[in-house]
Amino acid sequence: MRGKLTTENYGVLPEERHITCLLPRTSKSIEEYKLLYPSGFMLSIYGTSTGSLSIEQEGKMQLTNRGYQTPPIVDVDGKTIAQGVQGAHGPGGESVFDCGSSRVLSKAVEKAAHLHFAPLCDASQGMMPRTWRVIGVGAPKGTGPYHVCIRVMPLPLPLGWRRSF
């Protein structure tokens, strides 16, 4: 298992330093996924609480309608993909930053990751499209501890699935 970044290691950081702490772990994971999925993958970066579900389970729920009118990935008819089906495509979530009990830190780190990775995803020529529409809008909803995670969905997407935006 890779080394964990935690609030104990870094404290509550000023926002401009969040990405400095997050970047090495996230970039390493992305490079490993590029080797594993040479046809590309969709990237999801999200904050989550782990008080009731595991990080992997939370990752498998990231394609549901989570505050958006339409979920980020839909089926051929534009509908939400059934949770069991969407969870079976690709790995579940992977924690890249342990925010401890701080929901505020989780939201700030997620926003910093969105700011950094959105231009890289958008310039990837379809090899690494992103699943978030708006930078920094998400936030963990449940009880802590909190993590910032990534999840990838290998391309091509199955069964006529497509990005909804």
N, C-alpha and C positions, 0 to 999 in steps of 0.2 A: 504494500500500500504506500502511496506517495505521502510525503510529509504534509501535515495539515497546517494551514494558516489559521490562527485563532486570535480572538481578541486578547487573550492572555499574552500572546507574542507581540502584539502591536498596539493594544489599547484602542480607545475610540479615536480614530484618525481624522484629521482634516480631510475634506472630500477630495482634494487634489491628490492625496496620497493613496486613496483606496485602490486605484487601478495599479499602482506600483506594487502593491501587495498581492493583488489578484492575478496580474498579468502572467507571471511565470508559470503558475500551475495551470491556468486556463489555456495558455498558448501551447504548453506541452501536451495537454489532453487533445487539443484540436489537431496538432501535428500527428498524434497517434491515430486519430480518427481518419485523417487524410490517407494514411497508409492502409488502414483497415477498409475504407470505403472509397476506392479510387474513382468511382463514378460521381462522388460528391455526397453531401448530406445537408439537411436543413438543421440549423442551429437554434436552440432555445436557451436563453439565459434568464433565470428567474430566481426570486427569493422564495423561500419556503419555510414553514414551521415543521418541526418534527415531533411535536408533542403527541400526535395520534397516529401518524403514518410514517413509514420509512422514507428516506430520500428517493430510493428507487420507485416506490409506489407513487410518491408525489410527482416524480418525473413522468410517469406513465399517464398522469391525468392532465398534463399541460396542453393537450389539444382540445380540451373541452371549452365551452363558452365560459370564460373566466373573467367576466366584467366587460367583454366586448359583445356587441350585438351579434356578431358572427365569429366563430372560433377561427384561429389562424390557419388551420388546415381543415378542409371540408371534403365530403365525398362528391361523386359525380353529379349529384342532385343539389349540391350546395348545402347539405345538411351536416350536422355534427356527427362525427364518426363515433360509433359505439365504443364505450370505454374499454371493454375487453379486447376489441379488435385493435384500437389505436395503441394500447399498451404492449401488444405483441410485436409491433414493428420497431425494431431497433432496441438498443439498451434503454434501461430506465435512467433516472437522473444520477448525476455524479456531483458530489459536493466539491466546490473549488474554494470556498471560503466559509469558515465556521465563525458565525457572528455571536455565538454564545447566547445570552439572554436579551440582546439588543435588537429589537425590531427596527429601530432607527438606523443602526449601522447596516443591517441587511438591505434596507431600501436604498441607502446611499451607495453601497457597494454594487448593488444591481444596476443602479443608474449609471455609475462610472463604467461598468462593463458594457452596458448598452452604448454609451457614448464612444467607447473605444472600438467595439467590434462592429457596430452598424456600418461604418464606411468600408470596412474590410469585407463584410458580407455583401454589401451592395456592389462592390467592385469585383466580386469573385466570378463573374460571368456565369452565374447559375450553378456554380459548384458548391456554394455554401450560403444559400438564401437564409434569411433570418425569419423567425416566427413572431417577433414583437413588432407592433405597428408604431407605437409611440415610445420614445425613450423615457425610461424611468417611471412609467405609470403604475406598474405592478408593485405589490407589497405583500409580505406574508400575512395571512389572516388569523391563523390559529395560535396556539400557545407554543412557546419556545421549547427547546433551543432553536435558533434560526440559522439558516445556511443560505448561501448563494450557490446555485447549482447550474450545471449545463446538462442538456439532453440533445442527442442527435437522432435524426430520422434518416436512414440511408436513402439515397436517390437511386433509381427513380422511385417515387412513392407508389404504393400498390393500388390496385382496384379503382383507378380513376381519381384518386385523391389529388387535391391541388391546393396551393396556397390561396387564401380567400381575398387577398389584397394585392 
